[in-house]
Amino acid sequence: MKVLIVDDESLARAKLRRLLSALPGIEIAGEATGGDEALRLVGATAPDLVFLDIDMADRNGFDVVAALGESPPLVIFATAYDAFALRAFDVHAVDYLLKPFDAERLAAAVTRARERLAQRARDDREDLAAVLEEIRAQRELLARAAAAGGWAERLMVRRGSDLVPLPVETIDWIGAADNYVEIHAGRETHLLRETMQSVESHLDPRSFVRVHRGTIVNRSRVRAVRTRATGELAVELVNGTLLPVGRSYRARVSARWQTSRPDGEP
């Protein structure tokens, strides 16, 4: 377990280093004398655990925690002030060591950190297994549709812990979301681990139209194609959602909605 020590007092850092060095399986990744230096070292060393003082000259320990970003290391506060204990647990600190603490109290805090890391690893494995199962089910469903020479009639989406088929005719529109696509169907929104290009390639182009680099709409959900004050086009859905039309898609959208449609809508 890689550990970073953050404290503006040299004696406090030395004590922590000495007590931690007596514990098995601990690697001291570095020491910082303030919050700014701590954030630089977190980025450079990727510690599993940070022992963090609260009252420091440049920024306090809570400011450091707030700036750690996504996938932060675990934090154990080590401070002379007892007034911040409740706030420490509000930010999900592993423990709150009140100075002066002894070797036994420190060892108990490290044990809690090890347990938290082990649980995080189990959760990560379960999340990965769920992702792989979702991808496998989606690809299998789409492959069956392609092998049958037709378009996808369903997409696999997650509802809670279950993967369930979603009929494509219930989809209102589809939007890009970083490395995912968002499926909007009524009041539900589902994330798929697919690209827009992959999803579009499996949908019947008579029913679904790409109107923007990041947007596909279900033609049966379109109320109108409107011209904004800026001259740009926007697709209005029957539920009131207004979706911009990309400039490179204007001709495609105009051509699609000049053709007749079964429901007689524009």
N, C-alpha and C positions, 0 to 999 in steps of 0.2 A: 504494500500500500504506500503510494507516494504521498508525502505530507509536506505542506507548505506552512511555515510559521510566520505570522504577521503580528508584530508588536513594536511599538516605538521605544520600548525600554530594553536595553541590551541585557540586563540581568534577567528579565522575564523570558527573553528569547533563549538565553543560555540554559535556564532551568528547564524549559520545555524540550530543548534539544537533548539535554542530559537524560531526562525521564523517558523521552521517546526512544532514544538510542538503546535503552535497556529492554525495550519490548521487541519480541521477535517479529520479523516480516515487515519492518518499517524502514522506508527509505526517505531521508530528508531531502526533498527536492530543491529547497532553497529557503531563504529568510528575507523578509521585507520589513522595512522600518515604517512604512506608511501605506495608505490605501492605493495611491497611484502606482507605487512600485509593486504592490501586491497584484494589481490587475495585469501589469506587464508580465510578471512571473507566472501568473495563472495561464496566460496565453502562451508563454514560452515553454513551460514544463508540464502542463496538463496534469496537475495533481489530482489524486482521488479525494483528498481531505485537506481542508484549510483550518488551522487554529488561528482564530481571528480576534484581536483586541477590538474594543468598541471605541474608546476615546483616544483618537489619534489626531495629530496636528493638521494634516491636509484634508482628510475626509474620514468620517466615522465608519465603524464596521458595517452598519446597515446600508450606508451608501455603497460600500464595496459589494455587498450581496446583491443590491439592486442592479449593479452594473455588470454582473457576471454573465448575463445573457442566457442563451439556451444551453442545455446540458451542463449545468454548473457543477463544480465539485461539491462534495458534502462540506458542511461548515460546523465547527464547534467553536462557540464563543468562549474566550478566556479573558476575564475582565475583573477589575476590582469593584465594579458597581453592580449591586443586586437589583437595581430598579428596572433593568431592561429584560428581565428573564421572560416575562410573558410575551413581549414583542419578539424576542428571539425565536420562540416556538411558532409565532405567527408566520415567520419567514422560513419555517421548516428546518431550523437548526437541529442537528443531531443531539447536541447537549449544550449545557451552559455551565462552564467551570468558573467558580468564584474564587479569586485569588485571596489568600494563598491556598493552593490545593496540593494534595500529596500524590504519591505514585499510585496508590490504590484507586483513588478517584479518577486519575487520568486513565488508568488501564480500563476501568469500567466504561469510560467515554469512548475509548478506542474500540472496545468490544462492540458497543452499540453501532459504531460507524461500520465495522466489518459486517455486522448483520444487515445494515441498511444497504451496503454495497452488494451483498449476496442476493438480497431481495431484488435490487435493481437489475442484476444480471439475469435472474429468473424471469422478471417481467420482460426484459429485452428479448430473451429467447422465445417467450410466449408470443410477443408481438411479431417477431420475425416469422414464427410458424404460421400465425394468422395471415400475415401478408402473403407468404408463399402459397397458402391454401387459396386465398382470394385470387391471386394471379393465375394459379393452375385452373381453377374453376372457370374463370372468365375466358381464358384462352381455349379451354376445351369446348365451352359453349359456342364461341365464335367459330372455332374450327369445324364443328358439326354443321353450322349454318352454311359455311363456305363449301364444305364437301357436298352438301345437298344442292348446291348451285343456287342458293337463295340468299336473302338478306337476314340479318339477325332479327329474331322476333322478341328476344329477351336479353337483358344484361344482368349479370350477377352483381348484387349490391349487398352491403352489410347492414343488417338491422340488429342492433345490439351485438350479441356474440354469434349470430347466425348469418349465413350467406343465403340469400333468397333471390329468385329470379324476378326481375322487374320487366313487365311487358313494355316494349318500346313505345307503343301507342299512348301510354300514360305519361310520357316525357313531354314537358313543355319546352324546355331549352337546355342546352349543354354549354358550359363555360369552362375556359382554361383556368387552372389554379396551380401555378408553379409546375411541379412534376406530376400533377394529377389533373383530372377533369371533374367538374361538379355537374351532377345530374339533378336537374330541378324538375320534380314531378309533383304537382299539387303543392301541398304544404311540406313535403319532404325534400331534403337535399342530401345527396349521396356522393361520396368521394370515390373515384375509381383510379387505380394505379395504371392508367393508360394515357396515351397521347391523343390530342385532338385528331391527328391524321389517322391513327389506328381506329378510333371510334367511328369517324366519318366513313372510313372505307368499308365498314360492316353495316352501315345504315342505308336503307333504300332511299336513293336520291329523289324519288318521286314524293317522299314524305318528309325528308329532312334536308334543309338547305343551310350551307355555310354562309353567313352574312358578315362575318368578321374573322380575323385571324384567330380570335379567341371565343367565337360564338357560333353554335349551330342551333337552328330553331326547327321545331316541328311545324310544318306548314298548316296543319289543322288547328294550331293554336294562335295563328296570326289574325289579328283583327284588321290591321291596316299597315301600309307603309307610308310613313309621314315625312314631309320635308320640314326640317327645322328652320328657324330664323337665319341660321348660319348657312343654309343651303345644303347641309348634310342630311342624309337620309337616316331614319330610325324605324325599326320594326316595333310595332305595338302589339303585344299579345292580348288575348281576351281577358286575362287577369289584370291588365293594366301595366304590366312590366314593359318598359321602353328600352330597347336594345339598339345601340348605334350600329350603323352599317359601315364597314370599312370601305375606304375609297376604292381599293382594288376589287371590291365585291359589288359595287354599285350596278354594273352592267348585268351581273348574274342575277341580282335581286330583282332588277327591273324586268328582265326577261322572264323570270319565274312567275312573277305576279301579273304579267300580261297574259299568261295562258289561263285557260279556264280551269276551274277547280270544282271537285264534286260537291262541295258544300255551298258553292255560290258566293263565298266571301271574297273580298278583294285580295 
